[in-house]
Amino acid sequence: MNKTSKILITVGCSLFLAAGTLSFLTFHAEVESKISSSEKKELAQSWAEAWKVRDGSIRTSIMSADMLTDFRETQLQENGDADSTVIRWSSPWVTDYDLTLKGEGIQIDYTYTDSTETEYSSSEFLGFSLRQGTPVVSVFESLNELEIKP
């Protein structure tokens, strides 16, 4: 194979990969835009309620497959049981939360209290995708950990 053929093959492969990446990104953006704001808010509300009542089974039912795998691995590391669905700690506990649409996702701002009536807060961001045509939570990012409210 001569040098010109190698260059043409390399350029062709690069163009093919670039086109594939662009197609994936376009497809992902189209998938997100097909999920309505009300569907996102409904999923985020279920997610927040699960945190409030410490019931991870609610969350696992609305997670993407990748998130579920990560959740099970975390449960195994933290609790010694990959199938455990208990999440969070008993104190402080969630008293309220607010949902705010942010771009293609939702931000959840939690308020907590404890037996001393100290107030705490934390925030997280959720992103969404479709799993077999059904909207699911596919991105979770902690924006700020639990902290005492000023």
C-alpha positions in Angstrom: 0.0 0.0 0.0 1.4 3.4 -1.0 1.5 6.5 1.1 -1.4 8.2 -0.7 -3.6 5.2 -0.1 -2.8 5.2 3.6 -3.6 8.9 3.8 -6.9 8.4 2.0 -7.9 5.5 4.3 -7.0 7.6 7.4 -9.0 10.6 6.2 -11.9 8.3 5.2 -11.9 6.7 8.7 -11.7 10.0 10.4 -14.6 11.4 8.4 -16.6 8.2 9.1 -16.0 8.5 12.9 -16.8 12.2 12.9 -20.1 11.6 11.1 -20.9 8.8 13.5 -20.2 11.1 16.5 -22.3 13.9 15.0 -25.1 11.5 14.3 -25.0 10.2 18.0 -25.0 13.8 19.4 -27.8 14.8 17.1 -29.8 11.7 18.1 -29.2 12.3 21.8 -30.3 15.9 21.5 -33.4 14.8 19.6 -34.2 12.2 22.3 -34.0 14.8 25.1 -36.2 17.2 23.2 -38.9 14.5 22.8 -39.3 14.3 26.6 -41.7 17.0 27.7 -41.1 19.3 30.6 -44.1 17.8 32.5 -42.5 14.3 32.0 -39.2 15.6 33.3 -40.9 17.2 36.3 -42.9 14.0 37.1 -39.7 11.9 37.1 -37.8 14.5 39.2 -40.7 14.6 41.7 -40.6 10.8 42.0 -36.8 11.0 42.4 -37.1 13.7 45.2 -39.9 11.8 47.0 -37.7 8.7 47.0 -35.0 10.7 48.7 -37.4 12.0 51.2 -38.8 8.6 52.2 -35.4 6.8 51.7 -36.8 4.4 49.2 -34.3 3.6 46.4 -36.7 1.2 44.7 -38.6 4.2 43.4 -35.4 5.6 41.9 -34.3 2.3 40.4 -37.6 2.0 38.6 -37.0 5.3 36.7 -33.2 5.0 36.1 -31.4 4.3 32.9 -29.7 0.9 32.7 -26.2 2.5 33.2 -27.4 4.4 36.2 -28.9 1.2 37.7 -25.6 -0.6 37.3 -23.8 2.2 39.0 -26.4 2.3 41.8 -26.0 -1.4 42.4 -22.2 -1.1 42.6 -22.5 1.7 45.0 -24.9 -0.2 47.2 -22.6 -3.2 47.2 -19.6 -1.0 48.3 -21.5 1.1 50.9 -24.0 -1.5 52.3 -22.5 -4.8 51.3 -25.7 -5.6 49.4 -26.1 -4.7 45.7 -29.9 -5.3 45.9 -30.4 -3.0 48.9 -32.7 -0.1 48.1 -32.4 1.8 51.3 -31.0 5.3 50.5 -29.9 8.2 52.6 -29.6 8.4 56.4 -32.2 8.9 59.0 -31.1 12.4 60.2 -31.3 15.1 59.0 -34.4 14.3 57.0 -36.0 16.0 54.0 -38.7 18.5 54.8 -39.2 20.0 51.4 -37.8 20.3 47.9 -38.1 22.6 44.8 -37.9 21.6 41.2 -36.5 24.0 38.6 -36.2 23.3 34.9 -32.5 24.0 33.9 -31.8 23.6 30.2 -32.7 20.0 29.2 -32.7 18.9 32.9 -34.1 19.6 36.3 -32.4 21.0 39.4 -33.7 19.8 42.8 -33.1 21.9 45.8 -33.7 20.0 49.1 -34.3 21.4 52.6 -33.6 19.2 55.6 -34.0 19.5 59.4 -33.0 17.5 62.4 -34.0 17.1 66.0 -32.3 20.4 66.9 -34.4 22.1 64.2 -31.2 23.2 62.3 -32.0 23.6 58.6 -29.7 22.1 55.9 -29.8 22.2 52.1 -28.4 20.3 49.1 -28.9 20.4 45.4 -28.7 18.0 42.5 -29.2 18.0 38.7 -31.0 15.3 36.7 -30.8 14.7 33.0 -33.2 12.4 31.0 -33.3 10.0 28.1 -35.6 7.4 26.6 -35.4 3.7 27.6 -37.4 1.7 25.0 -39.5 4.8 24.4 -40.1 5.6 28.1 -38.5 8.7 29.7 -35.9 7.8 32.5 -33.4 9.6 34.6 -30.0 9.1 32.9 -27.8 11.8 34.5 -27.4 12.5 38.2 -25.0 15.2 39.4 -24.7 16.4 43.0 -24.4 20.2 42.8 -23.7 20.8 46.5 -23.5 18.4 49.3 -25.5 18.8 52.6 -24.7 22.1 54.3 -26.2 24.1 57.1 -28.5 26.9 55.7 -27.4 30.4 56.6 
